[in-house]
Amino acid sequence: MAFITIDLGTTNIKVTAFTDQFSEIGSESSKVIYQQEQDHWVEFDAEAYFDHLQDAIARLRPQIFEPVHQIILTGQAESLVVLDSDGKPLRQAISWLDMRSTRESERIKEAFPEDQAYAITGQPANTPTWPITKILWLKENEPDIFKQAGWYVLVKDYIHYRLTGKMTGEYSIYNFSYYFDIHQKDYWMDLLNWCGVRREQLPELVEPCTTTGLIMPQVAEKTGLDPSVSVNIGTLDHFAGMIGTGNIRQGIISESTGTVVALATLVDKPVLTKERIPCHYGPFLNSYVLLPVCESGGVCLEWFRDTFASDLSYKDIDQLAVRRNTPADLLFLPYLTGTNSPEYNTDAKGVFYGIRLKHDRGDFASAVMEGVAYLLNRNLAALDRLGIHPERVITTGGGSKSSFWCQTKANLTGIPFSVPVQTEAASLGCALIGAVACGVAASYEKAIEQCVAMKKVYQPEERTAFARQNRRYDQLYQQMLPVFEQDAAFSLADD
C-alpha cells in the first residue's frame, strides 16, 4: 500500500509517494508561476495550478509499484480563489503574498477592532494577507466579480474540490481567513455579513485530517491513479510538519524555515494573552497550536538569490556564508513583506545597515540569513515569556539544509537545533496522517516511533558576539520605526 502526499506550496507544488512503512518512493514538483500587475499585486492561475499538480502526480505514478490507497493534502492557507456558482474561477487567484488590500484591512480594523477580533479568531493583527481583506477589496474594486461570486474558497479547498467534487474546508486552514471563530469552530458571521458574504458562499468545514471521498473519474484518467483512491483533506503545512517531526505533545517546539518562518507548539486550549501570539485550531480533535509566523523568512534568501546571485545555488550561498566570520558586521532587517509576529507592523521594510566597500555578496547573503535568525529569536523570546522553555527546537523546511543557518540559530538563541532525517517533514506528516486514517498505523505515537529520527543536533557555541549583534538589530529596528511610519503616511497620501 502507498500514500501520495500533496504539499501546496507558495513556491512549489510538491507531490511525494510513501510506502506504508513510511519509506519515500519518489517525489515530483512544479514551480508556481505568478503574475504581478503592480508591485503589491501577486496573482496566479488556479486552474493552471491544479493542472500542474495533476501533471506532477502523473509523472510520479510510474515510480509507484504498490496500490495507492490515499492522497493527503497539506500546504499554504490564505491564498484566495473566487469561483462562480459552477465552481469555475472568475478571476486569477490572489496569493497571500499580495498586499493590495491595505485600505480594506484598515476599514475592517475600524469596524472590528483588533482586540475584539483576537478574542474571537486567535489572530492578533489584521493584515492585508488575510483573505477577508481581499474579499472586501473585490467588493469595492471589482463589483462585477463580487456579484458573480458563487464561492469564496482558499487554495487547498479549491484543490480538494477539483480532486473530489466536494466543496469542503477544514478548521486548521480557516484560522488563516480572519473569519473563523476558534471557540465555536465556525465562521465569524458578524464580520462576513458586514463584508457582504453569505454563508452559502463558503465551503462546509470539517475536522482536519478527515477522509472526505474518492478522486473524480477525470482525475483518475489524467493521473493514472485507480478511481478507488480516497482523499484526506489533511491539515496546514506547519501542522503536518509538526506531526512529521514528532511534535504531537506539549513542551516541544518545531520550527520551519521555508518561504515563511514558523514556530509551532501544542497547547490543550486556546491561549490568548498580552503577548498576542497567534493561536490556532490544531491538527487533532480539540487541539490548539501557538504559531508565531514570520512572513519575511526564507523568501528573503530567495529574493536575494534571484535578484543578486542567480548564478549560485543555495548550496553555493551556504558555502559562501560559512567562510565569513559570524556574526557579520553587516545587518539586515528582513521585513520585505512587512512583519507580523511579534511586532505586527505592515509598514516595516527591509534594511541593510553597515555597508562598506569591503562587503561582497557573500557578506550580504550571510546578513540575510542572520537577519531571519534574529527575527526567529524574537519569537522564541515571546514564547519564553509565556513559560514555554524548550530543551531543543526541531527545525525543518529548506532552511534546515543549511548548516550555516542551523548553527547560527543555535548560537543566537542558546538552544540546540535538531534536524530530522526527513527534513521535508510536512510530506512525512501527511503520510502518517494517511496511515492513521486508514488504520495502517494504530496511532500517531506508534507511527512516529517507527519513522521519525534526528540526524544532527547543532549545539550552541560562542554567544557573546551574537548577543551584541542582536542588541544592534533591536536598536536598528527601533530607530527605523519613525521612517517606516513616515513612508507609510506618504504612500497613503500619494494614493
N, C-alpha and C positions, 0 to 999 in steps of 0.2 A: 504494500500500500504506500502511496506517495501523497504528499501535500504540495500545493502550489501557493506561495505567498506573494502578495502584490503590495509593494510599497509605493504609494502615490506621492512621490517626492516633488519638491519645488524645482529642483534642478534636473533630476532624472526620475523616470518611472523604472522601478526595478522589480523583476519577476524572478523568483527563485524556487527551485524544487528541492524538497527534502524527503528522505525515506522516513518510515515510521519509527526508525531508530535515531532520527534527527541528524543523519549524515547528509550534507549538502550534495545534491546530484549535479546541479548546474545552475547557471544564472544568466539572464539576459537583461539588457537595459535599453532605454530610449531617452534621448535628451529632450527636455521640454522646451518648446520654441515659443518665445514671447514676442508680442508686438508692443512697441512703446510709441504712442502718438504724441505724448508730451513727456517731459522729464519725470513727472509724478504719476503717469498712467502706465499700468502694466497689465496687459491682457493676453489671453491665449484662446485658441480654438478648442472648445471642449470635445467636439466630435473627433477632431484630429488626435486629441489626447487619448481618447478611447481607442481609435484605430491603431495608434502606435502601441498601445497596451496589448491589443489583440495580436498584432504582429510579433511582439516580444514573446507572447505565450506560444505562438505557432513556431517560432524559432527554437524555443526551449523543448517543445513536445517530443521531438525525435530523440532527445537525450534521456527521456524517462522510460524505463523498461518495466515499470510496475504500474498497476492500475492507480489512477489519480482519484482520490476519494473526495477531497475538498479543496476549494480555493478560499484563502483567508485574506481579508483586506486590512490594510493599515495606511497611514500616510498623513499628509497635511490636512489642516482643518478649514481655515477661514475662507478660502477661495470660493467665490460666489458664481453659481450658474443659474441663469434665468431661462425658464422653459415656457413654451406655450402650453395650452391645455392638452395637446397630444404628446407632450414630453420632448419636443424639439427645441433646441437652443434658439432663443430670439436674438441673441447678440453674442459677441465674444464674452467668454468668462472673464471675471475680474479677479486678478490674483490678490492674495493677502499682502503682497509687496506694494500694491497700488495705494497711493496716498492722496487721491483726488478729493476725498470727502472730508477735508479738514473743517470746512464750514459746517457741514452736516453733523460732524462729531460735536462741535461746539453747540449747535442748536439742541441736540439731544441732552447735552450736559445741563443746559438751561432748564429744560423741561423735567429731566430726571437727574438730579444731582448725583455726582459720583459716589457719595457716601450711601445714598439710598440704593443705587444700583449695585454697589459692592455687597450690601446686606442681602440682596436677592440673588445676584449672579455669582458671587465669589470673585468677581473681576474688579480690581482696584481702580482701573482707569478706563475712560472712554477714549479710544484712539481711532484714527482712520482705517486701521487694519480690520476692524470689526465689520462683518457683513451687513449689520443693520445700518451702518452709516452709508454703505454703498447703495442699499435699497432706497434710502431717503434721497441720495444723490440722483438715482434714476427717476424717482418721482418728480424731482424738481428740474431735471435737465433733459430727460428723455421720456416725457409723459406718454408718448405713444407706446413705448416698450412697457412702461409701468401698467398701462391699461390692458395690454395684451397678456400680461404675465399670468400663466396658469399655475406655475410652481416657482418657488424660491428654494433652491437646494444648495448644499455645499458639495464640493467636488467629489468626495467619497460617496455621497448619496447618489450623485449622477452616475458614477461608475457602477455602483451596486444596481441601480435601475437598469442600466444597459446590459448588465450580466444576467439579471433575474427577471426583469419586467416589473419589479416591485419598488414603489416609491417609499423607501424606508430609510430612516436615520437612526443613530444610536447616541445615547446620552453623553459619552465622553467627548465626542466631536462637537456637540452643541454647546458645551462650555465655551466654545470659541465664537459663538454667534453674537453674544451680548444680549440675546433674547431668550435665555434658558434660565429657569428658576432652579437653582441647585437643591433647594429644600423640597420642592414639590415634584421634582423630576418631570417638568413640563415646561411648555413655552410661557414666557412672561408676556401675557396678552395685553397688559396695560401699555407697554411700550409698542408692541406690534400694532395695536389698534390706533395709537397716536400716529404711527407712520403710515397707516392705511393698508396694513397687511392682514389678510383674513386667515383664520386657522386652516381652512381648506386649501390654502395655497402652500401649505407646509407638509412635509412628509410625516408619516407615523413614526413615533420614537419607540425604540426597544432597548433592552439592556445590551451593553457591549458584549461582544463575543457570542452573539446569538446566531445559530444556523437558521437561515431565512428561506431557503428554497434551492431549486436546481437551476443550472445555467439554461439560458434560452437556446432553442434549437439552432438559431443562426450563429450563436456564439460557438456552439459545438462544431458546426460546419467550418467556420472560419479558422478556429484554433486547432482542430484535430482532436479535441477532447471528447470523451464519451458524454452523451446527454445526461447520464446519471450522476455527474459531478455536482456536488452541492456547494453552496456559497455561504461562508461565515462572514458576517458583517464586520467582525474584528473590533478594533479599538484604535485610538490615537497612536501615532508612531512612537511618541515618547513613552506611552504606557506599554506598548508591545515591546519596546526596548527594555523597560523595567523587568518584564517577565523573562525576556531573553538573557538577562544578566543575573537572575535570581533575586531581584529586588521586589519581593512579594510580601514583606512584613515590615513593621515599623522599626525604625532605627538604622535603616540603610539608605544611602543616597546614591543615586545614579546620575551621571552627567553625560550629556550628548553634545558634541560639537559637530554639527552639520551646517546647513545653511544658517540655522539659529543655534544658540547655546541654550540648553535647558537643563535644569536640575529637577529631580523628582524624588519625593519621599512619601510613603503611605501614612495616612492617619485614619482613625476609625470614625471620625465625624467631621462636619465642616468646621474649619478653623479660620475665623475671621477676626483679625487683630489689628492693632495700631501699626504693625509692620506692613500691613496691606500686601501680604504675599498672596498671589493668585491661588485660589482653592478650587479644585475641580472634582467633578464626579469621576471616580476611578474605573479601572477595567473590570472589577469584580462587583458582585451584588452588594450595594450599600457600602462601598469603599470610597475613599476620598484621597486626593493627592495634592500636596503642596507643590506647585510647579512654577517657580520663577523662570521666566523666559527672557532671553536677550536676543532680540531680532538682529542686532548687529553682532553676529557671531562669525561662523565660517564664511558667510557671504562677503565679509571684508577681505579675507585672503583670496577668495575667488575673484573679487573685483580687482585687487592688486595684481594678481597673476594675469588676468585677461587684459588689463589696461597697460601694465608696465613690464610684464615678464612673460609674454605669450610664448616665447621660445623655450621656456623652462617647464618641466613637470613639477608637480607638488613635491616629489621626492628630491628633485634638484634644489627647490626652495628650502626644504628642510635641511639639506646638507649645507647650504649657504648659511642658514641661521645658526647651525651647530658650531660653525667656525668663529662666530662672534663671541666676544666677552659679554656674558649676560649678568645682570640685565643691561640692555642697551641704554646709552645716554640719550638716544632719540625716543621721544614719547609719542604715542598715538592714542587719541580718543576715538574709539571705534563706533561712533554714532552715525554711520552712513545712512541709516533709516530712522533717525531719532533714537530714543531709548525708552524702553518700558521698564521692567523690573531692574533695580529697585527705585530708580528716580522718576520714571513715568514723565519724561519730558520730550514731547514730539518736536520741540524746537531745536533740540541739540543736533549738532553736526559733527562730522569727522574732522579731526585736527591733527596735524603733525607739528610737533614742537621740538625745537633744539637743533634744527637743520644746520649743518656746516658743510663746507666744501669737501671734507673728508668722507662724507657719507655716500654710500653707493646703494644699489637696490637690495643688496643683502642686508644692509642695516635697516632699510625700510621694511623688508619682509619680516625681520626679527621684531621690529617695533609693532607691526600689525599683529603678530601672534601674541606678543606680550600684552598689548592693549586689550585683546579679547580676554586674556587670563586675568588682568586686573578687574575687568568687569565681572567675570565669574567670581572672583574673590569677594566683591561687594555683595553678591547674592548669597554666598556661603555665610558671610558675616550676619546678614539679615536672618537666616535660619538659625544661626548660633544664638541670636538674641531671643529666639523662641524656645531655647533649650534643646535644640537638635544638634548634637555634637557627634558627628560620625567618626568612627575609628578609621574609615577609609572611604574613598569615593570610587565607584566603579565607572570608568569612562569608556564611552562608545562613540560610534559615528566616525566620519572621515578623519576628524582631528585626532582620534586615538591612534592612528597610524604614524603620527609624527612623534618621534622620541623627544625632539626638542620641545614641542608643545606640552607633552605629558610631564616632562621633568620641570618645565617652567611652572606649570600649575602646582605641582607638589612643592617646589621651592617657595613659591609665593604664599601659598595657603598654610603650609606646615602640616599638610595631611597627605598620607600615602594615596597615590592614584593607581588603581588596579585596572589592567587591560584584559578583558576576557579573550579566550581563544577565538570565539566568534564575535568579531568587532561590529559586524552589521547585525546588532542584537535585535532590531525590530523584526527582521525576517525570521530569525530563530524563534523569537517570541510568538510570532504568528503560527509557526509550525507547532509550538507547544499548545497554543490555543486550539488548533485543529485537532491535535491528538487527544486533548481532554474532552473536547466537544464530541468527538467520535467514539470515545470510550477506549481508545488505544492506550492512553495513559490514565491511571486511576486518579491522579491528582496533579496539580502543578508542582507540588513539592517533590513527588516521585519523579516527574519528568525532569525537573531541574537537577536533581541528584544524578540523573543519568547523563546529562549532556552539557551542563554549564561548568566551566573551569576557567581559571585565570592563567594567563601565560606569562605575565610580567607585572611586577609591582614597582612603581617609581617612588622611592623614599625621599623625603625632603632632605636637601643638602644645605649649604650655607645660605642663610636667610637675611643677613644684615643688609646687604645691598638691595635686595628685593623690598625689604621693609622701607628703606629710604626712598626707593623709586616709587613705591606705592603711595607714599605721602605726597610726592611730587605730582603723581597722577591725580590724586584727590584735590590738591591745590589748583592744578590746571583746570580741572572741571569747574570748580567754584569760580575761578577767575573768568572763565568763558561764559558763565551764565548771563551776565548783562548783555554780552554781544549776541548770544543766541536770541534773547528776548527782543533786542533791537531789530535784528534781521527779520524776525517773525512779524513784528509790527510793520516794517517796511513792505514786506510781502503782501500783507493784508491790504495795505494802502494801495499798492500797485494793482491788486485785483479789483 
